[in-house]
């Protein structure tokens, strides 16, 4: 019987856990698929696996503490062996869009501090071209309107024009990240040149980080209705 989406996410996390070795320093991702990873790692830790981990969000920190995973920080452990995280979109070259859960700044810092990154997802996240999922961009609250305008201009200059509305929380106010910043979700539909757009976004004063993860993931573990597929970066 084919797996449903939640079973696929758990299956991807189960395969990712097989890459974890005793003594590893891990980056723990954020999001619905990463939650299965943390749960499964907790089971292995309770069975005797010794690891330390850096969480990428307060939500992941709370879950990891609850299941008994020993935590550290990048100040205490600035070099990690492996980060395992989910993604909102994955392209064939393993460029990613991340940040749907609002943790992209910490996720990127942790991934960049790791020797390797494995991305785990269900097959629906695999795309030929990034952009159908709105691109999250983390910005400073000060000057937000000017920053949003600059983001839209940069997208247009990169041949993927679209609006960049502010993300709202359930109460209608601006969504606030763990770092105290705001998020915009650029609706670009088709990002023809992710590296160029990434460079332009990074150059905007007021942009703290963007959700294009380029050259970070080495391996993608994709779970579909009929099983697991592993893709390595070309």
TORTI-530698 format. One record per residue (C-alpha): residue number from 1; residue in three letters; x negated, y, z. Coordinates in Angstrom, 2 decimals. Layout:
residues N
R     k     r         X         Y         Z
R   NUM   Ala         X         Y         Z
...
end
This chain:
residues 234
R     k     r         X         Y         Z
R     1   Unk      0.00      0.00      0.00
R     2   Unk     -1.52      3.41     -0.96
R     3   Unk     -2.74      5.64      1.85
R     4   Unk     -0.87      8.88      2.57
R     5   Unk     -2.79     12.15      2.85
R     6   Unk     -3.41     11.92      6.61
R     7   Unk     -4.66      8.34      6.23
R     8   Unk     -6.93      9.56      3.43
R     9   Unk     -8.40     12.28      5.65
R    10   Unk     -9.05      9.76      8.41
R    11   Unk    -10.63      7.33      5.93
R    12   Unk    -13.02     10.05      4.71
R    13   Unk    -13.96     10.85      8.31
R    14   Unk    -14.53      7.16      9.07
R    15   Unk    -16.96      6.86      6.18
R    16   Unk    -18.77     10.04      7.24
R    17   Unk    -19.32      8.67     10.74
R    18   Unk    -21.45      5.88      9.22
R    19   Unk    -24.05      8.55      8.31
R    20   Unk    -24.48      9.55     11.96
R    21   Unk    -27.54      8.06     13.68
R    22   Unk    -28.46      7.97     17.39
R    23   Unk    -30.20     11.13     18.54
R    24   Unk    -28.86     13.28     15.72
R    25   Unk    -28.16     16.98     16.14
R    26   Unk    -24.84     17.50     14.38
R    27   Unk    -22.77     20.41     13.15
R    28   Unk    -19.09     19.69     13.70
R    29   Unk    -16.68     21.23     11.22
R    30   Unk    -13.25     22.75     11.64
R    31   Unk     -9.90     21.82     10.13
R    32   Unk     -7.50     18.94      9.72
R    33   Unk    -10.03     16.43      8.32
R    34   Unk    -12.76     17.46     10.76
R    35   Unk    -10.38     16.76     13.66
R    36   Unk    -10.40     13.08     12.68
R    37   Unk    -14.20     13.18     12.56
R    38   Unk    -14.47     14.57     16.09
R    39   Unk    -11.98     11.99     17.37
R    40   Unk    -13.94      9.12     15.79
R    41   Unk    -17.29     10.44     17.02
R    42   Unk    -15.85     10.66     20.50
R    43   Unk    -15.01      6.96     20.34
R    44   Unk    -18.60      6.14     19.35
R    45   Unk    -20.01      8.39     22.07
R    46   Unk    -17.90      6.63     24.69
R    47   Unk    -19.30      3.36     23.31
R    48   Unk    -22.87      4.59     23.88
R    49   Unk    -23.89      6.75     20.90
R    50   Unk    -26.20      9.58     21.97
R    51   Unk    -25.82     12.77     19.92
R    52   Unk    -25.62     16.49     20.50
R    53   Unk    -23.42     18.78     18.46
R    54   Unk    -22.76     22.41     17.58
R    55   Unk    -19.06     23.17     17.00
R    56   Unk    -18.06     25.63     14.28
R    57   Unk    -15.00     26.99     16.08
R    58   Unk    -13.46     27.30     19.52
R    59   Unk    -10.83     24.73     18.49
R    60   Unk    -13.53     22.19     17.59
R    61   Unk    -15.42     23.02     20.78
R    62   Unk    -12.34     22.27     22.89
R    63   Unk    -11.67     18.97     21.10
R    64   Unk    -15.31     17.86     21.30
R    65   Unk    -15.43     18.59     25.02
R    66   Unk    -12.19     16.68     25.50
R    67   Unk    -13.55     13.52     23.81
R    68   Unk    -16.91     13.67     25.61
R    69   Unk    -19.35     14.85     22.91
R    70   Unk    -22.39     16.65     24.34
R    71   Unk    -22.51     20.18     22.96
R    72   Unk    -25.32     22.60     22.34
R    73   Unk    -25.68     25.95     20.57
R    74   Unk    -27.77     27.16     17.65
R    75   Unk    -29.70     29.33     20.12
R    76   Unk    -30.72     26.19     22.04
R    77   Unk    -30.93     23.94     18.93
R    78   Unk    -31.60     26.12     15.88
R    79   Unk    -32.28     23.20     13.51
R    80   Unk    -29.65     20.53     12.93
R    81   Unk    -29.93     17.19     11.15
R    82   Unk    -26.49     17.03      9.60
R    83   Unk    -23.27     19.00      9.36
R    84   Unk    -20.01     17.25      8.48
R    85   Unk    -17.12     19.50      7.54
R    86   Unk    -14.02     19.67      5.40
R    87   Unk    -13.25     21.96      2.47
R    88   Unk    -10.29     23.64      0.82
R    89   Unk    -11.67     23.03     -2.69
R    90   Unk    -14.61     21.01     -4.03
R    91   Unk    -16.01     21.50     -7.55
R    92   Unk    -18.04     18.87     -9.46
R    93   Unk    -21.35     20.58     -8.53
R    94   Unk    -20.19     20.43     -4.86
R    95   Unk    -19.66     24.16     -4.65
R    96   Unk    -16.89     24.70     -2.12
R    97   Unk    -14.19     27.07     -1.01
R    98   Unk    -13.89     27.00      2.77
R    99   Unk    -12.26     29.18      5.38
R   100   Unk     -8.60     28.24      5.20
R   101   Unk     -8.81     27.52      8.91
R   102   Unk    -10.46     30.87      9.60
R   103   Unk    -13.89     29.62     10.72
R   104   Unk    -15.95     30.24      7.57
R   105   Unk    -18.63     32.48      9.14
R   106   Unk    -19.59     29.99     11.83
R   107   Unk    -19.17     27.09      9.41
R   108   Unk    -21.64     28.63      6.98
R   109   Unk    -24.17     29.54      9.68
R   110   Unk    -24.10     25.97     11.01
R   111   Unk    -24.28     24.41      7.53
R   112   Unk    -27.26     26.59      6.61
R   113   Unk    -29.05     25.53      9.80
R   114   Unk    -28.68     21.85      8.87
R   115   Unk    -31.01     19.67      6.86
R   116   Unk    -27.96     18.17      5.11
R   117   Unk    -24.25     18.80      4.76
R   118   Unk    -21.59     16.20      4.03
R   119   Unk    -18.13     17.41      3.04
R   120   Unk    -15.11     15.21      3.73
R   121   Unk    -11.68     15.62      2.14
R   122   Unk     -8.73     13.96      0.50
R   123   Unk     -8.77     13.77     -3.30
R   124   Unk     -6.38     16.72     -3.66
R   125   Unk     -9.27     19.06     -2.79
R   126   Unk    -11.27     18.01     -5.89
R   127   Unk    -10.97     20.60     -8.69
R   128   Unk    -12.73     21.26    -11.96
R   129   Unk    -12.92     25.02    -11.29
R   130   Unk    -12.72     26.81     -7.95
R   131   Unk    -10.10     29.45     -7.30
R   132   Unk     -6.63     27.97     -7.14
R   133   Unk     -6.98     28.06     -3.35
R   134   Unk     -7.23     31.72     -2.24
R   135   Unk    -10.83     32.65     -1.40
R   136   Unk    -11.16     33.68      2.26
R   137   Unk    -13.44     36.65      2.95
R   138   Unk    -14.26     37.66      6.54
R   139   Unk    -14.44     41.42      7.01
R   140   Unk    -15.03     44.00      9.73
R   141   Unk    -11.79     45.62     10.92
R   142   Unk    -13.36     49.08     10.49
R   143   Unk    -12.74     50.37      6.98
R   144   Unk    -10.72     47.31      6.02
R   145   Unk     -8.83     49.04      3.21
R   146   Unk    -12.05     50.24      1.56
R   147   Unk    -13.60     46.77      1.95
R   148   Unk    -10.56     45.11      0.40
R   149   Unk    -10.73     47.49     -2.53
R   150   Unk    -14.43     46.66     -3.02
R   151   Unk    -13.64     42.93     -2.90
R   152   Unk    -10.99     43.33     -5.60
R   153   Unk    -13.39     45.38     -7.74
R   154   Unk    -16.12     42.76     -7.37
R   155   Unk    -13.71     40.01     -8.36
R   156   Unk    -12.62     41.95    -11.43
R   157   Unk    -16.25     42.55    -12.42
R   158   Unk    -16.79     38.77    -12.08
R   159   Unk    -13.97     38.01    -14.55
R   160   Unk    -11.58     36.71    -11.90
R   161   Unk     -9.34     39.66    -11.00
R   162   Unk     -6.73     39.33     -8.29
R   163   Unk     -5.35     40.90     -5.14
R   164   Unk     -7.05     40.43     -1.75
R   165   Unk     -4.31     40.74      0.86
R   166   Unk     -5.03     40.74      4.56
R   167   Unk     -4.28     37.45      6.30
R   168   Unk     -1.59     37.79      8.94
R   169   Unk     -1.08     35.85     12.16
R   170   Unk      2.35     34.48     13.10
R   171   Unk      3.06     37.66     15.07
R   172   Unk      2.60     39.76     11.93
R   173   Unk     -0.66     41.35     13.10
R   174   Unk     -3.98     40.80     11.35
R   175   Unk     -5.42     37.30     11.81
R   176   Unk     -8.48     37.59     14.08
R   177   Unk    -11.38     35.14     13.73
R   178   Unk    -13.39     33.68     16.61
R   179   Unk    -15.95     36.39     15.86
R   180   Unk    -13.39     39.19     16.21
R   181   Unk    -13.19     39.93     12.48
R   182   Unk    -10.31     39.97     10.00
R   183   Unk     -9.75     37.80      6.93
R   184   Unk     -8.54     38.58      3.44
R   185   Unk     -7.47     35.84      1.04
R   186   Unk     -8.48     36.79     -2.51
R   187   Unk     -6.02     35.29     -4.99
R   188   Unk     -8.36     34.77     -7.95
R   189   Unk     -6.94     31.56     -9.49
R   190   Unk    -10.00     30.78    -11.64
R   191   Unk    -13.54     31.65    -10.48
R   192   Unk    -15.56     31.31    -13.65
R   193   Unk    -18.96     32.15    -12.10
R   194   Unk    -19.03     31.42     -8.35
R   195   Unk    -22.73     32.36     -7.81
R   196   Unk    -22.25     35.81     -9.35
R   197   Unk    -19.10     36.46     -7.34
R   198   Unk    -20.85     35.25     -4.16
R   199   Unk    -23.73     37.67     -4.73
R   200   Unk    -21.39     40.59     -5.33
R   201   Unk    -19.26     39.86     -2.27
R   202   Unk    -22.31     39.52     -0.02
R   203   Unk    -23.48     42.98     -1.11
R   204   Unk    -20.30     44.74      0.08
R   205   Unk    -20.68     46.68      3.36
R   206   Unk    -17.97     45.39      5.67
R   207   Unk    -17.99     41.83      4.32
R   208   Unk    -19.28     39.59      7.10
R   209   Unk    -19.17     36.41      4.98
R   210   Unk    -17.19     34.78      2.17
R   211   Unk    -15.83     31.29      1.69
R   212   Unk    -17.94     30.28     -1.31
R   213   Unk    -20.34     27.57     -0.12
R   214   Unk    -22.88     27.09     -2.91
R   215   Unk    -25.84     24.70     -2.75
R   216   Unk    -25.07     23.57      0.81
R   217   Unk    -23.18     20.28      0.44
R   218   Unk    -25.32     17.29     -0.60
R   219   Unk    -22.58     14.68     -0.54
R   220   Unk    -18.78     14.67     -0.80
R   221   Unk    -16.71     11.84      0.62
R   222   Unk    -13.32     11.90     -1.10
R   223   Unk    -10.48      9.66     -0.05
R   224   Unk     -7.67      8.89     -2.47
R   225   Unk     -4.59      6.67     -2.38
R   226   Unk     -6.65      3.65     -3.42
R   227   Unk     -9.87      4.22     -1.48
R   228   Unk    -13.09      6.20     -1.07
R   229   Unk    -15.23      7.92     -3.69
R   230   Unk    -18.66      9.38     -2.89
R   231   Unk    -20.08     12.17     -5.05
R   232   Unk    -23.65     13.45     -4.75
R   233   Unk    -24.68     16.93     -5.80
R   234   Unk    -26.20     16.80     -9.31
end
